[in-house]
Amino acid sequence: MKSKTPASPSIGVIGLGIMGSAIAGHVIRAGHRVVGYDVRAASLRQLRAAGGSPAKSSTDLGNLSRIVITSLPSADALTETVSALAQTERPPQIVVETSTLSIEVKERARRALRARGIELLDCPISGTGAQARNKDIVVYASGARAAYRRVARVLDGFTRAHYYVGPFGDGSKVKFVANLLVAIHNVAAAEALVLAMKAGLDPARVLKLVSEGAGSSRVLQLRGPMMVKGSYRKATMTLGTWQKDMAIIAEFAKSVGSATPLFSTTAPIYADAVKTRHDEDTAAVCAVLEKMSRYRR
């Protein structure tokens, strides 16, 4: 009688928010066994419904997975996750860290995990939650090249493209550049559409026309429809989370001595929006510009 082939090790996903849940779903559909953990019980129920297996804790997940993907909201969350993974009896081999956090925070995590023989890759994501659900995101991977090669097939499962960009931390640097552009493009899109509204034009028609021309951008295409409708509750990136990302980019630019006049100009607009729209999409900066322009829908 032939012995059964041992089941392949699970892929772990810690953090099942907008981005993490999309990642887990795609990895499941790619044919991998997925075990996930999140502090929210509702997220664990959604994972089970998608075909994944909920873990009792990050430590429990680490014991079940050779590769772990983390999608976390804060530096504290990463620190807690690293502490939990370091306590595993059978530690994972590679952690793919996809969050947008400071390089210093990730470097501390890397050292702590390496002490347990775990390799941490810095792999931030470019794209929104909506893009993640459509498998339309890009990963900028940095760290040990051999570890990147080992996780490439897993990355294939939930990205449109992924790139090895160099030593640990370079992935985050590329992401900061990308997010600086997103910050500017988002406010620019809102400013343009408010101008159309104030001029008495149909914003939906203007969006379609402009999206076909040289003034288009991915941000305009993704967030323009929300701005046209004035509906921001179905967030692909909340203003509250974005404020954290803005602060990280500003600090990074300051540390390398790079002037960011356009990026800096957008900061008070986002700050105004987050006061009353913390959990809404960043496209809600359009509402701030409408108020500044004394425009009423």
C-alpha positions as CSV (number, residue, x, y, z in Angstrom):
1,M,0.0,0.0,0.0
2,K,1.5,3.3,-1.1
3,S,2.1,5.9,1.6
4,K,0.3,9.2,1.3
5,T,2.4,12.2,0.0
6,P,2.8,14.7,2.8
7,A,0.8,17.8,2.4
8,S,2.8,20.8,1.2
9,P,3.5,23.4,3.9
10,S,0.9,26.2,4.2
11,I,1.5,29.7,3.2
12,G,0.8,32.0,6.2
13,V,-0.9,35.4,5.9
14,I,-0.9,37.7,9.0
15,G,-3.1,40.7,8.7
16,L,-6.4,40.1,6.8
17,G,-7.5,43.7,6.1
18,I,-8.3,45.1,2.7
19,M,-4.9,44.1,1.2
20,G,-4.2,41.0,3.3
21,S,-7.5,39.4,2.6
22,A,-7.1,40.0,-1.1
23,I,-3.7,38.4,-1.0
24,A,-4.9,35.4,0.9
25,G,-7.8,34.8,-1.6
26,H,-5.5,34.9,-4.6
27,V,-2.9,32.6,-3.0
28,I,-5.8,30.1,-2.2
29,R,-7.0,30.3,-5.8
30,A,-3.4,29.7,-7.0
31,G,-3.6,26.3,-5.4
32,H,-1.7,26.9,-2.1
33,R,-2.9,25.9,1.3
34,V,-3.3,29.1,3.3
35,V,-3.5,29.6,7.0
36,G,-4.2,33.1,8.2
37,Y,-4.4,35.2,11.3
38,D,-6.0,38.6,12.2
39,V,-7.0,40.1,15.5
40,R,-10.5,40.5,14.1
41,A,-12.8,37.5,14.3
42,A,-14.8,38.6,11.3
43,S,-11.6,38.5,9.1
44,L,-11.0,34.9,10.2
45,R,-14.5,33.9,9.3
46,Q,-14.1,35.5,5.9
47,L,-10.8,33.6,5.4
48,R,-12.5,30.3,6.2
49,A,-15.3,31.1,3.8
50,A,-12.7,31.7,1.1
51,G,-11.1,28.3,1.7
52,G,-8.4,29.2,4.1
53,S,-7.7,28.0,7.6
54,P,-7.8,30.4,10.6
55,A,-4.9,30.2,13.1
56,K,-5.3,30.8,16.8
57,S,-2.4,33.2,16.9
58,S,0.6,34.5,14.9
59,T,2.8,31.9,16.8
60,D,0.4,29.1,15.8
61,L,0.5,30.3,12.2
62,G,4.3,30.4,12.3
63,N,4.5,26.8,13.3
64,L,2.3,25.8,10.4
65,S,3.9,27.8,7.6
66,R,7.3,27.8,5.9
67,I,6.6,31.1,4.1
68,V,4.6,33.9,5.9
69,I,3.2,37.0,4.3
70,T,2.6,40.0,6.6
71,S,0.2,42.9,5.7
72,L,0.1,45.1,8.8
73,P,-1.2,48.5,9.7
74,S,1.6,49.8,12.0
75,A,5.1,49.5,13.4
76,D,3.7,48.2,16.7
77,A,1.8,45.5,14.8
78,L,5.0,44.3,13.1
79,T,6.9,44.3,16.4
80,E,4.2,42.2,18.0
81,T,4.1,39.8,15.0
82,V,7.9,39.4,15.0
83,S,7.9,38.6,18.7
84,A,5.2,36.0,18.1
85,L,7.0,34.4,15.2
86,A,10.3,34.3,17.2
87,Q,8.5,32.1,19.8
88,T,7.6,29.4,17.3
89,E,8.9,25.8,17.9
90,R,9.2,25.3,14.1
91,P,9.9,28.8,12.8
92,P,9.0,29.7,9.2
93,Q,11.9,30.1,6.8
94,I,11.0,33.3,5.1
95,V,8.7,36.3,6.0
96,V,7.5,38.4,3.1
97,E,6.8,41.8,4.7
98,T,4.4,43.8,2.4
99,S,3.5,46.7,4.7
100,T,4.4,50.4,4.2
101,L,6.5,51.1,7.3
102,S,9.8,52.9,7.9
103,I,13.0,51.1,6.9
104,E,14.3,51.4,10.4
105,V,11.3,49.5,11.8
106,K,11.7,46.8,9.2
107,E,15.5,46.5,9.8
108,R,14.9,45.9,13.5
109,A,12.4,43.2,12.6
110,R,14.9,41.7,10.2
111,R,17.6,41.4,12.9
112,A,15.1,39.9,15.4
113,L,14.0,37.2,13.0
114,R,17.4,36.4,11.7
115,A,18.4,35.5,15.2
116,R,15.9,32.7,14.9
117,G,17.1,31.7,11.4
118,I,14.2,33.4,9.7
119,E,14.8,35.6,6.6
120,L,12.8,38.8,6.3
121,L,12.2,40.3,2.8
122,D,11.1,43.9,2.4
123,C,8.4,43.6,-0.2
124,P,6.0,46.6,-0.2
125,I,3.1,46.7,-2.6
126,S,2.2,49.4,-5.1
127,G,-1.6,49.4,-5.6
128,T,-4.9,49.8,-3.8
129,G,-7.1,47.3,-2.2
130,A,-9.4,47.3,-5.3
131,Q,-6.3,46.6,-7.4
132,A,-5.3,43.8,-5.1
133,R,-8.7,42.2,-5.5
134,N,-8.2,42.3,-9.2
135,K,-4.6,41.0,-9.0
136,D,-3.4,44.3,-10.3
137,I,-0.6,45.1,-7.8
138,V,3.1,45.3,-8.1
139,V,5.6,44.1,-5.4
140,Y,9.1,45.7,-5.0
141,A,11.1,43.0,-3.3
142,S,14.4,43.6,-1.5
143,G,16.7,41.6,0.7
144,A,18.4,38.2,0.1
145,R,18.1,37.4,-3.6
146,A,18.0,33.6,-2.8
147,A,15.0,34.1,-0.5
148,Y,13.3,36.2,-3.2
149,R,13.7,33.3,-5.7
150,R,12.2,30.9,-3.3
151,V,9.0,33.0,-2.8
152,A,8.7,34.1,-6.5
153,R,6.0,31.5,-7.2
154,V,3.9,32.6,-4.3
155,L,4.3,36.3,-5.4
156,D,3.1,35.2,-8.9
157,G,-0.1,34.1,-7.2
158,F,-1.3,37.5,-6.1
159,T,0.6,40.1,-8.2
160,R,0.5,41.5,-11.7
161,A,4.2,41.8,-11.5
162,H,7.0,41.6,-9.0
163,Y,10.6,42.8,-9.1
164,Y,13.8,42.2,-7.2
165,V,15.1,45.8,-6.7
166,G,18.2,45.2,-4.5
167,P,19.5,45.1,-0.9
168,F,17.1,45.1,2.0
169,G,15.2,48.4,2.3
170,D,15.4,49.3,-1.4
171,G,11.9,48.0,-1.9
172,S,10.6,50.5,0.6
173,K,12.5,53.3,-1.0
174,V,10.9,52.5,-4.4
175,K,7.5,52.4,-2.7
176,F,8.0,55.8,-1.1
177,V,8.7,57.3,-4.5
178,A,5.6,55.6,-5.9
179,N,3.4,56.8,-3.0
180,L,4.8,60.4,-3.3
181,L,3.4,60.4,-6.8
182,V,0.1,58.9,-5.7
183,A,-0.3,61.6,-3.1
184,I,0.2,64.3,-5.7
185,H,-1.8,62.6,-8.5
186,N,-4.8,62.1,-6.1
187,V,-5.1,65.7,-5.1
188,A,-4.4,66.8,-8.7
189,A,-7.3,64.6,-9.9
190,A,-9.6,66.1,-7.4
191,E,-8.6,69.6,-8.2
192,A,-9.2,69.0,-11.9
193,L,-12.6,67.5,-11.4
194,V,-13.7,70.3,-9.1
195,L,-12.6,72.7,-11.8
196,A,-14.9,70.9,-14.2
197,M,-17.8,71.0,-11.7
198,K,-17.3,74.7,-11.1
199,A,-17.2,75.3,-14.9
200,G,-20.6,73.7,-15.2
201,L,-19.4,70.6,-17.0
202,D,-20.6,67.0,-16.4
203,P,-17.7,65.6,-14.3
204,A,-18.5,62.0,-15.4
205,R,-18.1,63.0,-19.1
206,V,-15.0,65.1,-18.3
207,L,-13.5,62.1,-16.5
208,K,-14.0,59.9,-19.5
209,L,-12.6,62.4,-22.0
210,V,-9.6,63.3,-19.9
211,S,-8.8,59.7,-19.1
212,E,-8.3,59.2,-22.9
213,G,-5.8,62.0,-23.2
214,A,-2.3,63.0,-22.0
215,G,-3.6,64.3,-18.6
216,S,-4.7,60.8,-17.5
217,S,-3.1,58.8,-14.7
218,R,-3.9,55.4,-13.0
219,V,-5.0,57.4,-9.9
220,L,-7.4,59.4,-12.0
221,Q,-8.8,56.2,-13.5
222,L,-9.1,54.5,-10.1
223,R,-10.4,57.3,-7.9
224,G,-12.0,59.6,-10.4
225,P,-15.3,57.6,-10.4
226,M,-15.5,58.0,-6.6
227,M,-14.9,61.7,-6.9
228,V,-17.5,62.1,-9.6
229,K,-20.1,60.3,-7.4
230,G,-19.0,62.0,-4.2
231,S,-19.0,58.5,-2.6
232,Y,-16.0,57.5,-0.5
233,R,-17.2,55.0,2.1
234,K,-16.0,51.9,0.2
235,A,-12.4,52.6,0.8
236,T,-9.5,51.1,-1.1
237,M,-7.1,53.1,1.1
238,T,-8.5,54.9,4.2
239,L,-7.4,58.4,5.0
240,G,-6.3,57.3,8.4
241,T,-3.9,54.7,7.0
242,W,-2.7,57.1,4.4
243,Q,-1.8,59.7,7.0
244,K,0.7,57.2,8.4
245,D,2.2,56.6,4.9
246,M,2.5,60.4,4.3
247,A,4.4,60.8,7.5
248,I,6.8,58.0,6.6
249,I,7.5,59.5,3.1
250,A,8.0,63.0,4.6
251,E,10.5,61.7,7.1
252,F,12.4,59.6,4.5
253,A,12.6,62.6,2.1
254,K,13.9,64.8,4.9
255,S,16.5,62.1,5.8
256,V,18.0,62.1,2.3
257,G,17.7,65.9,1.9
258,S,15.3,65.8,-1.0
259,A,12.9,68.8,-1.6
260,T,9.3,67.8,-2.0
261,P,7.3,71.1,-2.6
262,L,4.3,69.5,-4.4
263,F,4.1,66.6,-1.9
264,S,4.2,69.0,1.0
265,T,1.5,71.1,-0.5
266,T,-0.9,68.1,-0.5
267,A,-0.3,67.4,3.3
268,P,-2.8,70.0,4.7
269,I,-5.5,68.9,2.3
270,Y,-5.2,65.3,3.5
271,A,-5.1,66.5,7.1
272,D,-8.3,68.4,6.6
273,A,-10.0,65.4,5.0
274,V,-8.9,63.0,7.8
275,K,-10.6,65.1,10.5
276,T,-14.1,64.1,9.5
277,R,-13.5,61.2,7.0
278,H,-10.9,59.1,8.8
279,D,-12.3,55.8,7.5
280,E,-13.2,56.9,4.0
281,D,-11.1,56.6,0.8
282,T,-8.3,59.1,0.1
283,A,-10.4,60.2,-2.9
284,A,-12.4,62.2,-0.3
285,V,-9.8,65.0,-0.7
286,C,-12.2,66.0,-3.5
287,A,-14.8,67.0,-0.9
288,V,-12.2,69.3,0.8
289,L,-11.5,71.0,-2.5
290,E,-15.2,71.3,-3.2
291,K,-15.5,73.1,0.1
292,M,-12.5,75.3,-0.6
293,S,-14.1,76.2,-4.0
294,R,-17.6,76.8,-2.4
295,Y,-19.1,74.2,-4.7
296,R,-22.3,72.4,-3.6
297,R,-23.5,69.3,-5.4
